């Protein structure tokens, strides 16, 4: 019996012995608690018709348009005729609080939009950060491909970054995305505090499926909720509703849905604050109760430790965002990868085009399987705002195409997981949730993987998948000092969901996107070093990552050479060498034992971090990370570690030396790492 199942039996026992006493009294009181998630306070507003609006200096193309607003009032108007122009109108948002949710709403209308190139996103508004007049990495960007001639309100929610507490400013910007030409009007702009519902994420069971008599489930709430909280879980199944009061174990709440009949199961989870006597948030989870079944041979399950279990054995995804080509599959396998993600999975083919998408996909998967790889199958574009396929094979309609794809692929031995989102905005998460449900309803044997770089949307974003992905890309193309501290922020955000994290580390040069029209500048830009490539996944590993899917194979092996012939062949060996180190940590990443953080005295402060990974056999690896710039750090290994091995540890990359009394000194000149064993 697993620890998770045992805990569920214990919870069921406790529930059945107390539900008629204290729990019933609390449930009765909770039913009268009000919902506070609808409250908000105005932070900033503009109707663009105040006297100061008319006298203000505007960027080229912007002006106040008298009488052209929603009700004959003024509006902010912008017209772009030159696709190379890129002015933005900025509203500084002063004195925002750190890590707090805000909502921007503005009314817009537009005319004559034209995409001059690949960009189809009109944009309209974004929030970026600056300090001392300089842009700070990160931001939230509204995305839309359609703004009509009639007025419509658009909304965007963002959560401020922690740095606003130390002088970083949030800037609201109205604009058109690069290369978009046309006319756009803005009116009635508001920024409000958004008292959003506190987030709750279903962390068990995976694949939205109960099997047999196992009705255990687990929920995770975000760290911002107060300690004295409960979750009221209303479980609906077979025409009956059972209300369960769950009490916290840290941020986790565990329960047992009781005896279920086969069919749909709905869990309505309400977070309630027992001190303030209010409802903080609510989420609805829709699952399936299924007969007990033996997993098929190609199944991928997620166990209670967050590990992928493939064919009954722990599996560490070690892959890339790749491209479909048999020679490339061999390249990936030879490099040590075991999987890949293909954006155009629905267009996958074998070596022959049969003009039958179903036969093509199956033969394409055969090729991947033949070369010893697994595929994370992408359905991330099956949304209206991504130009979803509405016809595929005999299927017509977005959902019909998605369902046919799932049923075509689900039994193939090459399938590892389903990719359901690629950095979608918060407002689109409900659409991703619907796709996730469709997939799990048809294929209960493979998990869904969802990805975001908008860390302010976590843990909420976690409702959209079984596995969370984060993609920090901190290495700049500029030849300046680099830092990978963003990896820690990304991993903390991912872990806040309570879900396993498959991290997406950077192996590409940002210049392949930013300098794509300037081969000379690309040649002189900064390509990630081996040390930088290696430090990022090692950092993520010690922070709890359970899988690594690097971005991207097609940048290095295709796009590089179009800009700078020969550069792909030059850079790929770094990736191959890096993979060896990550692959060597597989028994430790897949261990049921938690990583151990080690205190480090570093100069500069926080420039060196360290932790220990353990395997099931009692072995360990000490991972040391230099997060950026010249740094030195010293640390002492705890007795719980040194008792496992006599004598000093060996430095794998020569960056660390033993200085006596279980103490070690790590020194680097830039982003780097070491492994002690």
MARSEPA-738348 format. One line per 4 residues: number of its first residue (from 1); for each residue z negated, y, x of C-alpha. Coordinates in steps of 0.001 Angstrom, whole numbers, plus 500000, padded with zeros to 6 digits. Layout:
NUM> Z:Y:X | ...
END
This chain:
1> 500000:500000:500000 | 500959:503408:501408 | 498410:506193:501775 | 500307:508242:499186
5> 500235:505442:496609 | 496544:504778:497272 | 495757:508450:496715 | 497652:508336:493427
9> 495617:505344:492238 | 492452:507255:493158 | 493669:510357:491316 | 494555:508301:488238
13> 491049:506803:488281 | 489413:510208:488596 | 491618:511648:485842 | 490806:508853:483411
17> 487059:509162:484059 | 486868:512953:483639 | 489701:514018:481360 | 487442:513977:478301
21> 484748:516187:479861 | 485107:518965:482434 | 488896:518784:482619 | 489282:519105:478861
25> 487063:522190:478856 | 489081:523775:481662 | 492365:522911:479957 | 491180:524512:476740
29> 490249:527702:478595 | 493523:527794:480541 | 495614:527776:477359 | 494459:531346:476674
33> 495287:532682:480171 | 497991:535403:480223 | 501107:535231:482453 | 501000:538028:485077
37> 504383:537280:486671 | 506146:539894:484545 | 504267:542959:485838 | 505956:545381:488245
41> 505522:548919:489610 | 508252:551438:490443 | 508703:552146:494169 | 511921:554215:494242
45> 514566:555379:491780 | 517604:557622:491594 | 519978:558558:488799 | 522121:560533:491277
49> 521911:563623:489061 | 519007:565543:490644 | 519833:568899:492318 | 519108:567450:495756
53> 521675:564702:495157 | 524490:567251:494833 | 523476:569074:498019 | 522908:565989:500169
57> 525347:565153:502990 | 527174:561869:502390 | 529159:559532:504658 | 532943:559721:504522
61> 534256:558450:501193 | 530948:558901:499327 | 530271:561721:496855 | 528366:562544:493709
65> 530709:562183:490721 | 529530:564539:487984 | 529930:563138:484453 | 531042:559695:485669
69> 527708:557944:485237 | 526695:555487:482532 | 525908:558061:479872 | 527920:561073:481017
73> 525456:561743:483824 | 526332:561797:487509 | 526994:558700:489607 | 527317:557921:493290
77> 530995:557218:493928 | 532668:555621:496947 | 536344:555016:497595 | 537775:553202:500606
81> 541474:553241:501341 | 541268:552325:505032 | 540185:548657:505404 | 538868:549433:508898
85> 536408:552089:507665 | 532822:550955:507188 | 530394:553709:506065 | 527155:552824:504283
89> 524836:555099:502314 | 521207:554480:503265 | 517973:555027:501344 | 514900:554603:503607
93> 512208:552657:501730 | 508968:554007:503160 | 505539:552398:503081 | 506512:549002:501739
97> 503892:546335:502170 | 504522:543341:504455 | 505452:539966:502961 | 505640:541364:499448
101> 508370:540829:496862 | 510490:543729:495598 | 513463:543881:493243 | 516448:546230:493549
105> 518539:546888:490455 | 521533:549199:490148 | 524335:549666:487633 | 527853:549408:489044
109> 531481:549487:488009 | 534628:549264:490103 | 538398:549451:490295 | 541267:548255:492452
113> 539308:545993:494779 | 541441:544347:497407 | 540453:541850:500085 | 542229:542681:503336
117> 541647:539412:505176 | 539216:536551:504578 | 536413:538697:503127 | 536245:538441:499337
121> 532593:539431:498875 | 532412:543002:497537 | 528794:543301:498605 | 527599:546476:496804
125> 524057:546559:498239 | 521809:545157:500916 | 518399:545669:502496 | 518211:545792:506295
129> 515435:546657:508735 | 515219:549247:511503 | 512684:550495:514013 | 512946:553624:516145
133> 516480:554097:514845 | 517635:550640:515912 | 518675:547746:513684 | 516221:544840:513553
137> 517572:541327:512973 | 517428:540081:509420 | 518266:541390:505985 | 519079:540466:502400
141> 522636:540923:501117 | 523916:540917:497564 | 527008:538782:497101 | 529636:539075:494380
145> 533384:538644:494194 | 533746:540419:490856 | 532771:543898:489662 | 534628:545035:486543
149> 535658:548437:485250 | 532777:548322:482743 | 529218:549081:483785 | 527060:546081:484711
153> 523600:545804:486197 | 523126:543803:489365 | 519752:542705:490736 | 518544:541504:494097
157> 515042:540361:495026 | 513762:540513:498582 | 510528:539818:500380 | 509614:542189:503189
161> 509221:540837:506693 | 505781:540916:508401 | 506966:543574:510866 | 506916:546359:508238
165> 503178:546499:508914 | 503887:547714:512458 | 506485:550428:511964 | 509614:548520:510989
169> 511344:550225:508048 | 513308:548699:505209 | 516571:550461:504414 | 518416:550037:501120
173> 522158:550449:501646 | 524972:550893:499114 | 528397:550003:500447 | 531494:547828:500334
177> 531776:544879:502668 | 534094:545144:505647 | 537840:545089:504880 | 537321:545526:501117
181> 539192:548521:499702 | 538818:550051:496255 | 536549:552278:494171 | 532919:551685:493197
185> 530431:553722:491158 | 526615:553354:491351 | 524080:554603:488808 | 520421:554215:487820
189> 519121:552695:491035 | 515586:551272:491005 | 513336:549482:493462 | 510259:547881:491945
193> 507421:545736:493101 | 508269:542291:491871 | 505233:540320:490882 | 507221:537118:491035
197> 505862:533833:489865 | 503976:532036:492589 | 506162:529220:493854 | 505473:525529:493344
201> 507661:522831:494892 | 507877:519143:493965 | 507426:517238:497222 | 507161:513678:495824
205> 508863:511645:494576 | 512036:512259:496531 | 515468:512011:494888 | 513904:513114:491559
209> 513255:509465:490729 | 510266:507356:489698 | 510751:503607:490192 | 508912:500849:488354
213> 505218:501487:487790 | 504943:504104:490539 | 504463:507430:488714 | 502782:509369:491514
217> 503929:512921:492149 | 502928:515715:494488 | 503330:519492:494318 | 502971:522236:496943
221> 502047:525871:496231 | 502630:528830:498523 | 499951:530142:500859 | 499595:533439:498992
225> 497771:531885:496030 | 494002:532132:495918 | 491807:529158:496689 | 490346:528663:493210
229> 493543:527524:491537 | 494580:524612:489393 | 497921:523199:488330 | 498360:522136:484748
233> 501135:519534:484737 | 502599:518739:481320 | 504490:515444:481685 | 507081:514815:478972
237> 508600:511340:478676 | 509629:509030:475848 | 508935:511645:473187 | 505324:512140:474305
241> 503595:514842:476366 | 500602:514256:478609 | 498712:517218:480079 | 497084:516680:483489
245> 494751:519073:485309 | 495315:518916:489080 | 492918:520250:491677 | 493977:521298:495182
249> 493870:519449:498462 | 494684:522453:500636 | 498035:523648:499277 | 498914:520250:497798
253> 498254:518900:494316 | 498664:515198:493547 | 498829:513464:490221 | 499925:510369:488358
257> 502263:510710:485396 | 500892:507489:483882 | 502955:504755:482273 | 506554:505919:481961
261> 509435:504537:479938 | 512912:504524:481458 | 514734:507782:480939 | 514179:511462:481546
265> 510857:512839:482732 | 510032:516533:482608 | 507083:518007:484511 | 506149:521566:483587
269> 503836:522756:486357 | 501766:525915:485762 | 499725:527487:488563 | 496552:529082:487199
273> 493963:531256:488927 | 490547:530246:487629 | 488838:533418:488945 | 491305:535952:487527
277> 491976:533733:484504 | 495760:534208:484684 | 498888:532089:485039 | 500440:532812:488444
281> 503667:530892:488043 | 505514:528019:486444 | 508290:525633:487406 | 510030:522888:485468
285> 511060:519696:487263 | 513405:517194:485622 | 513358:513643:486970 | 514330:510124:485949
289> 512092:507112:485360 | 513965:503998:486489 | 513266:500262:486542 | 511887:498874:489769
293> 514733:498210:492206 | 515404:497163:495790 | 517130:499962:497736 | 520762:499129:498517
297> 521760:498594:502122 | 523160:502097:502584 | 520160:503901:501061 | 518461:506860:502725
301> 514947:507482:501446 | 512364:510090:502462 | 508942:508611:503134 | 505522:510249:502748
305> 505665:511396:506391 | 508925:513281:505824 | 511032:510761:507746 | 514470:509618:506679
309> 514406:505849:506126 | 517881:504315:506490 | 518370:500600:505879 | 514587:500307:505871
313> 514080:501919:509301 | 513079:505458:510369 | 516138:507541:511234 | 516275:510900:513027
317> 519363:512883:511983 | 520922:514180:515203 | 524184:515774:514212 | 526470:518770:514051
321> 528437:520853:511632 | 531708:519240:512600 | 535351:518759:511724 | 537310:515763:510510
325> 539277:514111:513296 | 538886:510619:514728 | 539039:511853:518303 | 536249:514279:517446
329> 534183:511482:515886 | 534451:509613:519208 | 533460:512781:521066 | 530366:513166:518905
333> 529336:509515:519233 | 529780:509601:523007 | 527629:512743:523141 | 524772:510887:521406
337> 525078:512268:517884 | 524565:509977:514896 | 525797:512157:512013 | 527790:515227:511038
341> 528204:517629:508141 | 531714:518482:506950 | 532200:521603:504846 | 535393:520263:503302
345> 534036:516847:502431 | 536097:516721:499240 | 539232:517075:501374 | 538281:514265:503766
349> 541098:511883:504715 | 541717:508872:506865 | 544653:508609:509257 | 547103:508493:506316
353> 547375:511000:503460 | 547691:509005:500221 | 547806:512130:498030 | 544973:510478:496120
357> 541716:512325:496871 | 539534:509344:495996 | 541365:506941:498269 | 541548:509632:500968
361> 537803:510285:500898 | 536945:506597:501028 | 539263:506014:504002 | 537926:509150:505674
365> 534420:507746:505339 | 535665:504432:506728 | 536758:506262:509892 | 533386:507943:510246
369> 531607:504612:509780 | 533957:502884:512221 | 532916:505383:514887 | 529215:504799:514334
373> 528412:508046:512518 | 527017:509015:509138 | 528118:511911:506958 | 526095:514586:505205
377> 528541:515042:502334 | 529000:518662:501273 | 529147:519759:497651 | 527795:523204:498543
381> 530891:524974:497195 | 530717:523415:493712 | 529623:526691:492129 | 531710:529361:490383
385> 530732:532000:492956 | 532032:529753:495765 | 535415:528981:494202 | 534447:525485:493085
389> 537051:522763:492656 | 537768:522351:488969 | 540169:519433:489346 | 539790:516464:491674
393> 541301:513083:490942 | 541099:512553:487204 | 538144:514904:486800 | 538497:518361:485293
397> 535705:520927:485324 | 533182:521796:488037 | 530469:519351:486979 | 532983:516593:486277
401> 534426:516955:489787 | 530937:516884:491343 | 529969:513813:489324 | 533148:511935:490236
405> 532633:512766:493911 | 529072:511418:493822 | 530100:508197:492107 | 533034:507779:494506
409> 530922:508115:497638 | 527380:506982:496797 | 527825:503320:497797 | 529615:503981:501103
413> 527710:502919:504256 | 528648:506170:506015 | 526820:508381:503497 | 523530:509835:504765
417> 522722:512719:502398 | 524170:515401:500122 | 524528:519012:501255 | 523913:521162:498170
421> 523594:524752:499388 | 524636:526888:502312 | 522535:530079:502474 | 522825:530862:498767
425> 520982:533867:497409 | 517714:533560:495502 | 519445:534408:492225 | 521732:531378:492665
429> 518968:528831:493319 | 518924:527692:489650 | 522588:526693:490054 | 521705:524661:493143
433> 518868:523007:491216 | 521362:521937:488539 | 523670:520436:491190 | 520740:518634:492774
437> 519826:517116:489400 | 523405:516020:488799 | 523521:514285:492169 | 520164:512511:491879
441> 520898:511440:488318 | 524017:509626:489534 | 522811:508618:493015 | 519063:507979:493297
445> 519452:506492:496789 | 520368:509506:498939 | 518494:512784:499418 | 519765:516318:498939
449> 519617:518804:501821 | 519424:522529:501034 | 519757:525336:503589 | 518717:528985:503870
453> 518237:531650:506509 | 516553:533933:503936 | 513057:532897:504918 | 511570:535382:502472
457> 512883:533080:499702 | 510738:530193:500918 | 508918:528227:499662 | 510689:528936:496320
461> 514072:527813:497708 | 512548:524351:498231 | 512956:523485:494549 | 516663:522950:495280
465> 516499:519876:497536 | 514617:516900:498953 | 514928:518245:502501 | 514847:521897:503523
469> 517130:523299:506200 | 516622:526489:508208 | 519188:527926:510588 | 517797:530391:513127
473> 520542:531636:515451 | 518594:533872:517848 | 520802:533843:520947 | 522881:537028:521045
477> 526389:537310:522454 | 525241:540374:524376 | 524461:539788:528075 | 520837:540889:527700
481> 517415:539284:527600 | 517244:536583:524933 | 514388:535370:522724 | 513989:532307:520508
485> 510834:533372:518659 | 512865:533329:515435 | 512743:529514:515628 | 508995:529595:515017
489> 509331:531907:512029 | 512075:529732:510560 | 510120:526521:511002 | 506961:528030:509474
493> 508996:529139:506465 | 510581:525696:506139 | 507245:523903:506404 | 505769:526148:503696
497> 507730:524087:501145 | 505892:520884:502017 | 509308:519248:502467 | 510701:517688:505651
501> 512708:520153:507760 | 516118:519360:509207 | 516632:522339:511459 | 520042:523810:512381
505> 519773:525010:515997 | 522371:527282:517583 | 524858:525980:520138 | 527620:528568:519519
509> 528333:531993:520990 | 528072:534723:518323 | 531061:536350:519997 | 533388:533772:518436
513> 532813:535678:515161 | 532016:539201:516310 | 534657:539436:519037 | 537380:537278:517521
517> 539989:540010:517978 | 539050:540731:521602 | 539499:537735:523940 | 538443:539743:526990
521> 535183:540837:525401 | 534586:537254:524282 | 535102:536013:527845 | 532473:538488:529066
525> 529968:537795:526295 | 526886:535606:526585 | 527427:531902:525935 | 524197:529986:525216
529> 522941:528375:528410 | 521931:524731:528626 | 518327:525903:528862 | 518638:527981:525683
533> 520372:525176:523786 | 517684:522732:524829 | 514668:524972:524224 | 515504:525621:520556
537> 515450:522007:519276 | 512480:521138:521507 | 510612:524113:520042 | 511515:522969:516531
541> 510434:519398:517329 | 506947:520416:518364 | 506792:522562:515212 | 507480:519514:513028
545> 511258:519197:512578 | 512370:515747:511391 | 516101:516203:511933 | 518518:518328:514007
549> 522014:519291:512836 | 523536:521774:515291 | 525896:524628:514496 | 528658:524083:515375
553> 531063:521562:516821 | 534128:523324:515394 | 533182:526654:516998 | 533034:525161:520479
557> 535811:522595:520224 | 538305:524559:518121 | 537621:528299:517809 | 536595:528881:521423
561> 539944:527725:522761 | 541908:529905:520354 | 540178:532937:521834 | 539740:531746:525410
565> 541735:528638:526402 | 539640:526128:528314 | 536283:527559:527218 | 535572:524710:524796
569> 535935:522051:527498 | 533738:524170:529754 | 530914:524604:527210 | 530786:521171:525524
573> 529112:519404:528495 | 526067:521642:527963 | 525786:520227:524455 | 526077:516662:525736
577> 523323:517242:528285 | 521079:518912:525713 | 521456:516006:523279 | 520000:513599:525846
581> 516684:515456:525810 | 516477:515614:522009 | 517491:511964:521676 | 514749:511018:524131
585> 512139:512441:521768 | 513241:510268:518831 | 510204:507902:518831 | 507921:510940:518884
589> 509733:512905:516174 | 509690:509808:513953 | 506014:509108:514521 | 503524:509174:511657
593> 501154:511106:513938 | 501063:514890:513668 | 501999:517127:516626 | 499091:518737:518466
597> 499182:522443:519300 | 497894:523479:522733 | 496402:526896:523492 | 498310:528701:526255
601> 497270:531713:528329 | 500564:533460:528965 | 501937:536574:530560 | 503431:538318:528633
605> 501282:537372:525662 | 502802:534692:523367 | 505745:534195:525731 | 504827:530532:526367
609> 503904:527921:523768 | 503065:524239:524082 | 502386:521194:521965 | 502108:517423:522138
613> 504148:514787:520296 | 502814:511231:519954 | 504642:507990:519211 | 503266:504958:517375
617> 502543:503068:520609 | 500110:505637:522017 | 502580:507402:524300 | 502984:511165:524264
621> 505169:514013:525471 | 503975:517543:526187 | 506589:520131:525222 | 506377:523575:526839
625> 508549:526470:525677 | 509316:529819:527276 | 510359:531870:524256 | 512170:534605:526192
629> 512248:536605:529419 | 510324:536052:532629 | 507063:534345:531749 | 504165:532329:533112
633> 501718:530253:531125 | 498721:528063:531931 | 497126:525484:529688 | 494586:522686:529741
637> 495355:519324:528184 | 492582:518154:525834 | 490671:514974:526557 | 492308:513273:523568
641> 495582:513504:525504 | 494424:512904:529085 | 492553:509757:528030 | 495931:508243:527175
645> 497154:508391:530773 | 495598:508445:534227 | 496701:511062:536741 | 498868:514149:536457
649> 501995:514283:534309 | 505568:514468:535584 | 507674:517557:534842 | 511131:516597:533566
653> 512850:519898:534383 | 510679:521145:537241 | 509266:524165:535431 | 505634:523014:535332
657> 503148:522161:538062 | 499713:520540:538011 | 496971:522913:539230 | 493942:520633:538842
661> 491289:519823:536210 | 493905:518827:533634 | 495460:522298:533919 | 499163:523045:534261
665> 501208:526133:535069 | 504656:526767:533579 | 506954:529460:535038 | 510430:530542:533915
669> 512820:533469:534295 | 514335:533308:530785 | 514376:531132:527655 | 513583:527649:528930
673> 511517:524533:528313 | 509916:521539:529935 | 508798:518050:528978 | 505758:516469:530622
677> 505370:512719:530531
END
